[in-house]
Amino acid sequence: MVEVEVLSGARSIGGNFIKLKDGDRTLIFDQGLRFDVMGRFYTGSIAPKGLRELREIGAVPKAEWYDGANAIYISHMHLDHLGLLSNIPSKVKVYLPSLSLYEILEERWRVSSTWLSMVPRKYYVELEEVTALEVDENDVMPLPVSHSAYPAYALLYFGSDETMLYTGDFRIEGFLRGEDFVRVHGGLAMLEYLNENRDIKVDSLVMEGTNLGSIRAPISPSDEEAIFRRIIPAHSLIVATIHPLDLEYAPFLDKLASEAERSIYVASESAAKLMETAASLQTNPKVIIDYVKNPSPFEGYASRILKKTRS
């Protein structure tokens, strides 16, 4: 029998720790940080002393939870799922959605003066990148999902006598659809893939339910598009913020700007790197060099030149 234990995350938003045992194989899906617990104990001026303290209050997984683990899979790179890799107590392989993205983030975390410096792995933790829609040596298949962190996956495990699906976080409706989604994510979305492969029978389902039962309905991509289409004609300048991991949002904004015959100016290095990754942008974004110091393939403008242009 495939045994599934939800050791953390069943009564919280994020902080997931799913332990799967199948014969002599033990896999862990996510090992997230509990931000609800962190918020009860720490503020901007009060910081944790170290991993031992975080384990004692239940903000990170207990060391014994990792016993016997053959591999750890991370569904996406938000810290309530990625967690603190330095908390992993023994040699193990960790499968990540993107090694290149992790390396960019790790560079920032290591020099942080806060608890974020505890995120990077220890030397004995081996990292490997997963491949969308391919079954690996542990019989795990990552299924692309739409989420505010790119890339993000659901994890489908083909066990010895049953199949288990862990969804992680996902948006039922994303900013990219059809061919646009496949081009960016490298394959069909989870729901489309399962719909087209109905011979796959899911025996056990562990689903993230962030907004289930919430008194606040989330704004869908369709809602947001409708709001933007009302705002754009009424204003000559629109400032939009973008999460540094939300790759889907970049081509979404690009599409709206193109249709409205507007230009996009990027005033953030993280946003510039994100848009460099996005495929087939229509507007040829420009960076404001006062804020974007790194070399960029996009044309650069100084803020004073933009002021003269607008005046």
C-alpha positions as CSV (number, residue, x, y, z in Angstrom):
1,M,0.0,0.0,0.0
2,V,1.1,3.6,-0.7
3,E,0.9,5.4,2.6
4,V,0.4,9.2,2.5
5,E,1.0,11.4,5.5
6,V,0.2,15.1,5.6
7,L,2.6,16.2,8.5
8,S,2.0,19.9,8.0
9,G,-0.3,22.1,5.9
10,A,-3.6,20.4,6.6
11,R,-4.7,23.3,8.9
12,S,-2.7,26.1,7.4
13,I,-2.2,28.1,4.2
14,G,1.1,26.7,2.9
15,G,3.8,25.1,5.1
16,N,3.0,21.8,3.3
17,F,5.0,18.6,4.2
18,I,3.6,15.5,2.4
19,K,5.4,12.2,3.2
20,L,4.8,9.3,0.9
21,K,5.9,5.8,1.7
22,D,5.8,3.0,-0.8
23,G,7.7,-0.2,0.2
24,D,11.3,0.8,0.7
25,R,10.8,4.2,-1.0
26,T,10.1,7.4,0.9
27,L,9.4,10.6,-0.9
28,I,8.6,14.1,0.4
29,F,6.5,16.6,-1.5
30,D,7.3,20.2,-0.3
31,Q,8.7,21.2,3.1
32,G,7.4,24.7,3.4
33,L,7.8,27.4,6.0
34,R,4.8,28.2,8.2
35,F,4.3,32.0,7.8
36,D,1.2,31.9,10.1
37,V,3.5,30.6,12.9
38,M,6.3,33.0,12.0
39,G,3.9,35.9,12.3
40,R,3.0,35.0,15.9
41,F,6.5,35.0,17.1
42,Y,8.5,37.5,15.0
43,T,8.3,41.1,13.8
44,G,10.7,43.3,11.9
45,S,12.8,43.8,15.0
46,I,12.5,40.3,16.5
47,A,14.1,37.6,14.4
48,P,14.6,33.8,15.0
49,K,17.9,32.7,16.6
50,G,18.3,29.7,14.3
51,L,16.9,26.5,12.9
52,R,16.5,24.9,16.3
53,E,14.2,27.6,17.5
54,L,12.2,27.5,14.3
55,R,11.7,23.7,14.7
56,E,10.6,24.1,18.3
57,I,7.8,26.5,17.5
58,G,6.7,24.5,14.4
59,A,7.6,27.1,11.8
60,V,9.7,24.5,9.9
61,P,9.5,20.7,9.7
62,K,10.9,18.6,12.5
63,A,14.2,16.8,11.8
64,E,12.7,13.4,12.4
65,W,10.1,14.0,9.6
66,Y,12.9,13.5,7.1
67,D,13.9,10.1,8.4
68,G,14.3,7.6,5.5
69,A,13.6,10.1,2.7
70,N,15.0,9.1,-0.7
71,A,14.1,12.3,-2.4
72,I,12.4,15.7,-1.8
73,Y,10.3,17.3,-4.5
74,I,9.4,21.1,-4.4
75,S,6.3,22.0,-6.3
76,H,7.2,25.7,-6.7
77,M,9.6,28.3,-5.3
78,H,7.4,30.2,-2.8
79,L,8.9,29.8,0.6
80,D,5.7,28.3,2.1
81,H,6.5,25.4,-0.2
82,L,10.3,25.5,-0.8
83,G,11.0,26.2,2.9
84,L,14.5,26.5,4.4
85,L,16.7,24.0,2.5
86,S,19.3,24.4,5.3
87,N,16.7,22.7,7.6
88,I,17.2,19.3,5.7
89,P,19.2,17.3,8.3
90,S,20.8,14.6,6.1
91,K,22.1,13.8,2.6
92,V,19.3,13.7,0.1
93,K,18.5,14.8,-3.4
94,V,16.1,17.8,-3.8
95,Y,14.2,18.1,-7.1
96,L,13.5,21.8,-8.0
97,P,11.3,23.4,-10.7
98,S,14.2,25.4,-11.9
99,L,17.9,25.3,-11.0
100,S,18.7,28.6,-12.8
101,L,16.0,30.4,-10.9
102,Y,17.1,28.9,-7.6
103,E,20.7,30.1,-8.2
104,I,19.5,33.6,-8.7
105,L,17.4,33.6,-5.6
106,E,20.1,31.8,-3.5
107,E,22.6,34.6,-4.3
108,R,20.3,37.1,-2.6
109,W,19.4,34.8,0.3
110,R,23.0,34.0,1.2
111,V,23.9,37.7,1.8
112,S,20.7,38.5,3.6
113,S,21.0,39.9,7.1
114,T,17.6,38.3,8.1
115,W,16.4,34.7,8.5
116,L,16.4,34.4,4.7
117,S,20.1,33.5,5.0
118,M,18.8,30.1,6.2
119,V,17.0,29.3,3.0
120,P,20.1,28.1,0.9
121,R,21.0,24.4,1.1
122,K,23.9,22.8,3.0
123,Y,26.7,21.2,1.1
124,Y,25.4,17.7,1.4
125,V,22.0,18.5,-0.3
126,E,22.1,17.6,-4.0
127,L,19.9,19.6,-6.4
128,E,18.3,18.4,-9.6
129,E,15.8,20.0,-12.0
130,V,12.6,18.2,-12.9
131,T,11.4,17.9,-16.5
132,A,7.7,18.6,-17.3
133,L,5.6,15.6,-18.2
134,E,8.4,13.1,-17.9
135,V,8.3,10.2,-15.4
136,D,11.7,10.2,-13.5
137,E,13.6,7.4,-11.6
138,N,11.3,7.8,-8.6
139,D,8.2,7.3,-10.8
140,V,7.2,11.0,-10.3
141,M,5.8,13.0,-13.2
142,P,5.7,16.8,-12.8
143,L,2.6,18.4,-14.4
144,P,2.7,22.1,-15.2
145,V,0.2,24.3,-13.5
146,S,-0.6,28.0,-13.6
147,H,0.6,29.9,-10.5
148,S,2.1,33.2,-9.5
149,A,5.5,31.4,-9.2
150,Y,7.1,30.1,-12.4
151,P,7.7,27.3,-13.0
152,A,5.1,25.5,-10.8
153,Y,4.1,21.8,-10.9
154,A,1.7,19.3,-9.6
155,L,3.4,16.0,-8.7
156,L,1.9,12.7,-10.0
157,Y,3.3,9.6,-8.4
158,F,2.9,6.2,-10.0
159,G,3.1,3.9,-7.1
160,S,3.4,0.1,-6.7
161,D,-0.4,-0.4,-6.4
162,E,-1.9,3.1,-6.6
163,T,-1.4,6.6,-8.1
164,M,-1.2,9.7,-5.9
165,L,-1.6,13.3,-7.1
166,Y,-0.4,16.3,-5.1
167,T,-1.5,19.6,-6.8
168,G,0.6,22.1,-4.8
169,D,-0.7,25.6,-5.5
170,F,-2.5,26.2,-8.8
171,R,-4.8,28.6,-10.5
172,I,-7.8,27.0,-12.2
173,E,-7.8,29.9,-14.7
174,G,-4.4,31.3,-15.7
175,F,-3.2,34.3,-17.6
176,L,-2.0,32.0,-20.4
177,R,-4.1,29.5,-22.3
178,G,-3.7,26.9,-25.0
179,E,-0.6,27.2,-27.1
180,D,0.6,30.2,-25.1
181,F,0.7,28.1,-22.0
182,V,2.4,25.2,-23.7
183,R,5.1,27.5,-25.2
184,V,6.0,29.0,-21.8
185,H,5.5,25.9,-19.6
186,G,6.8,23.2,-21.9
187,G,3.6,21.1,-21.9
188,L,-0.1,20.9,-21.2
189,A,-1.5,22.2,-18.0
190,M,-2.4,19.6,-15.3
191,L,-6.1,19.6,-15.8
192,E,-5.8,19.4,-19.6
193,Y,-3.2,16.6,-19.4
194,L,-5.4,14.5,-17.1
195,N,-8.4,15.2,-19.3
196,E,-6.6,14.0,-22.4
197,N,-5.1,10.9,-20.5
198,R,-8.2,9.5,-18.9
199,D,-6.5,6.1,-18.5
200,I,-4.6,7.6,-15.6
201,K,-6.6,6.8,-12.4
202,V,-5.8,9.0,-9.4
203,D,-6.3,6.9,-6.2
204,S,-5.2,9.5,-3.7
205,L,-5.5,13.3,-4.1
206,V,-3.8,15.9,-1.9
207,M,-5.0,19.4,-3.1
208,E,-3.9,22.8,-1.9
209,G,-7.1,24.8,-1.0
210,T,-5.8,28.3,-0.3
211,N,-9.0,30.1,-1.2
212,L,-11.6,27.4,-0.3
213,G,-14.0,28.7,2.3
214,S,-12.5,32.2,2.2
215,I,-14.9,35.1,2.8
216,R,-13.0,37.0,0.0
217,A,-13.3,35.8,-3.5
218,P,-10.0,35.9,-5.4
219,I,-9.8,38.1,-8.6
220,S,-9.5,35.9,-11.6
221,P,-7.3,36.7,-14.6
222,S,-10.6,37.4,-16.6
223,D,-11.6,39.9,-13.9
224,E,-8.2,41.5,-14.0
225,E,-8.2,41.8,-17.7
226,A,-11.6,43.5,-17.6
227,I,-10.4,46.0,-15.0
228,F,-7.3,46.8,-17.1
229,R,-9.4,47.3,-20.2
230,R,-11.4,50.0,-18.4
231,I,-8.4,51.7,-16.9
232,I,-6.1,51.9,-20.0
233,P,-8.2,54.2,-22.2
234,A,-8.7,56.6,-19.2
235,H,-5.0,57.2,-18.3
236,S,-1.9,58.1,-20.2
237,L,0.4,56.4,-17.6
238,I,-0.3,53.2,-15.8
239,V,2.0,51.7,-13.1
240,A,1.7,47.9,-12.7
241,T,3.6,45.8,-10.2
242,I,4.7,42.3,-11.0
243,H,5.9,39.4,-8.8
244,P,9.4,38.4,-9.8
245,L,8.3,34.8,-10.2
246,D,5.1,35.4,-12.1
247,L,6.2,34.7,-15.7
248,E,2.6,34.4,-16.9
249,Y,1.8,38.0,-15.9
250,A,4.6,39.5,-18.0
251,P,3.2,38.4,-21.5
252,F,-0.3,39.2,-20.2
253,L,0.7,42.9,-19.6
254,D,2.6,42.9,-22.8
255,K,-0.5,41.7,-24.8
256,L,-2.7,44.5,-23.3
257,A,-0.1,47.1,-24.0
258,S,0.3,46.0,-27.6
259,E,-3.5,46.0,-28.2
260,A,-3.7,49.5,-26.8
261,E,-0.6,50.7,-28.7
262,R,1.2,51.5,-25.5
263,S,4.9,51.1,-24.6
264,I,6.2,49.2,-21.6
265,Y,9.0,50.7,-19.5
266,V,10.5,48.4,-16.9
267,A,11.9,50.0,-13.6
268,S,12.9,46.8,-11.8
269,E,15.9,44.5,-12.4
270,S,13.8,41.4,-11.3
271,A,11.0,42.4,-13.6
272,A,13.4,42.9,-16.5
273,K,14.9,39.5,-16.0
274,L,11.4,38.0,-15.9
275,M,10.4,39.7,-19.2
276,E,13.7,38.5,-20.8
277,T,12.6,35.0,-20.1
278,A,9.1,35.5,-21.5
279,A,8.6,34.2,-25.0
280,S,7.3,36.2,-28.0
281,L,6.7,39.6,-26.4
282,Q,4.9,42.0,-28.8
283,T,5.9,45.4,-27.5
284,N,9.7,45.2,-27.2
285,P,9.8,46.5,-23.6
286,K,12.3,49.2,-22.6
287,V,14.2,49.5,-19.4
288,I,14.8,52.6,-17.3
289,I,18.5,52.5,-16.7
290,D,18.3,54.5,-13.5
291,Y,16.8,51.4,-11.9
292,V,18.0,48.5,-14.1
293,K,21.8,48.3,-13.8
294,N,22.4,44.9,-15.2
295,P,23.0,44.4,-18.9
296,S,19.7,43.8,-20.7
297,P,18.7,43.0,-24.2
298,F,16.0,45.7,-24.0
299,E,16.6,49.2,-25.1
300,G,17.5,51.5,-22.2
301,Y,16.2,55.0,-21.4
302,A,17.1,57.4,-18.6
303,S,14.3,58.7,-16.5
304,R,15.1,62.3,-17.4
305,I,14.6,61.5,-21.1
306,L,11.2,59.9,-20.3
307,K,10.2,63.1,-18.4
308,K,11.0,65.2,-21.5
309,T,9.2,62.8,-23.8
310,R,6.0,63.0,-21.6
311,S,6.2,66.8,-21.3
